[in-house]
Structures are given as structure tokens and as C-alpha cells.
Amino acid sequence: MDRSDDSLLDKAFLALADPARRRIIARLSRGPATVNELAEPFEITKQAVSKHIQVLEQAQLVTRTRDAQRRPVHLNPARLEALTAWIDQYRLVREGQFRSLDAVLQSQAKTHTTKDPS
């Protein structure tokens, strides 16, 4: 992973640290939406929602397109997949360590059971 990947990863996690942006991502997982549609459930201004979307765009988690007068916001699933892959590489290492620990503990339990039948 090079510095640009690190920077993008930092931006993505920083963007996802905010609960409003996570809610926007959750909403976009059901399909594209306009800023007005995304702003509906929030008790903040449309301008504030637009700023949240800009942060998500800078992190490449969402994109915007133009459809006549509409400018729908779309989730970028490839970027989310890249984040998931980054997390998974560490999760898989930890799972392997836990499996090894389980094997050692089971082996010790069997040894303890055969030595002490009571």
C-alpha cells in the first residue's frame, strides 16, 4: 500500500467516523438519491448535508451524476469493497491466531483430562 492509498484510507475512515455520513451511506445503499432526498430525515440544513456529501466524495465513497436537472448521489461500492478488503486482511490474521489458540487449549484440556480422571 503506497502513500496515496494510505491517504485515501484515512479520508474514508474519517468520513465514516461521522454518524450523519454513515446514515447517508446507509441510505445510498438502497439506491441513488438527491441532496433533498438525503436531507429529509436530518434536522440539519441541506447545505450541511451537501458538505457531508462533499466529504464522502473526497473519500471516493460516493459519486454524483447529472440527470437533466437532477444531480443524484450514488454509492461507490468498489470503494467500500476496498475498505472491506483492507479490514479483512487483518481480521483473517486474527482469526488464524484464535484458531491456533483454540487448538492449543483443546490439546491442553485433553491432556489434563487424561492425566486427572476425576
C-alpha positions in Angstrom: 0.0 0.0 0.0 1.5 3.3 -1.0 1.0 6.8 0.5 -1.9 7.7 -1.8 -3.7 4.5 -0.7 -3.0 5.4 2.9 -4.3 8.9 2.4 -7.5 7.6 0.7 -7.9 5.1 3.5 -7.5 7.9 6.1 -10.1 10.0 4.3 -12.6 7.1 4.1 -12.4 6.2 7.7 -12.5 9.9 8.7 -15.6 10.3 6.6 -17.2 7.2 8.1 -16.5 8.5 11.6 -19.4 10.8 11.4 -22.9 9.3 12.2 -24.6 11.5 9.7 -22.3 10.4 6.9 -22.8 6.8 7.9 -26.6 7.3 7.7 -26.1 8.8 4.2 -24.1 5.8 3.1 -26.8 3.5 4.6 -29.5 5.4 2.6 -27.5 5.3 -0.6 -27.0 1.5 -0.2 -30.7 1.3 -1.2 -30.1 3.4 -4.3 -29.2 6.8 -5.6 -30.8 9.9 -4.1 -30.7 13.7 -4.5 -29.4 16.0 -1.8 -33.0 17.0 -1.0 -33.9 13.3 -0.5 -30.9 12.7 1.6 -31.6 15.7 3.8 -35.2 14.7 4.6 -34.5 12.6 7.7 -32.0 15.0 9.2 -32.6 18.0 11.3 -29.8 19.9 9.6 -29.8 22.2 6.6 -29.4 21.0 3.0 -26.2 22.9 2.9 -24.9 20.8 5.8 -25.9 17.6 4.1 -24.1 18.9 0.9 -21.0 19.4 3.0 -21.2 15.8 4.3 -21.6 14.6 0.7 -18.5 16.5 -0.3 -16.5 14.8 2.4 -17.8 11.4 1.2 -16.9 12.4 -2.4 -13.4 13.4 -1.4 -13.1 9.9 0.2 -14.4 8.4 -3.0 -17.2 6.7 -1.2 -19.9 8.4 -3.3 -20.2 10.0 -6.7 -22.6 12.4 -8.3 -24.0 12.3 -11.8 -26.2 14.7 -13.7 -29.6 13.6 -14.9 -31.3 16.6 -16.6 -32.0 18.9 -13.6 -31.3 16.2 -11.0 -27.8 15.5 -9.5 -28.2 12.1 -7.8 -25.6 10.9 -5.4 -24.5 7.3 -5.8 -22.7 4.9 -3.5 -19.3 3.8 -4.8 -19.4 0.1 -4.0 -15.9 -0.6 -5.3 -14.5 1.8 -2.7 -16.5 0.2 0.1 -15.2 -3.2 -1.1 -11.6 -1.9 -0.9 -12.2 -0.8 2.7 -13.7 -4.2 3.5 -10.7 -6.0 1.9 -8.3 -3.8 4.0 -10.2 -4.7 7.2 -10.5 -8.4 6.2 -6.7 -8.9 5.8 -6.3 -8.1 9.5 -9.4 -10.0 10.5 -8.2 -13.1 8.8 -4.9 -12.9 10.6 -6.6 -12.6 13.9 -9.0 -15.4 13.2 -6.0 -17.7 12.4 -4.4 -16.7 15.7 -7.6 -17.5 17.5 -7.9 -20.9 15.8 -4.3 -21.7 16.8 -5.0 -20.7 20.4 -8.2 -22.8 20.4 -6.2 -25.8 19.2 -3.6 -25.4 21.9 -6.3 -25.0 24.6 -8.2 -28.1 23.4 -4.9 -30.1 23.4 -4.2 -29.0 26.9 -7.7 -29.8 28.0 -7.4 -33.3 26.6 -4.0 -33.8 28.3 -5.4 -32.5 31.6 -8.5 -34.8 31.3 -6.4 -38.0 30.6 -4.0 -37.2 33.5 -6.7 -36.4 36.0 -9.7 -38.7 35.5 -11.6 -37.2 38.5 
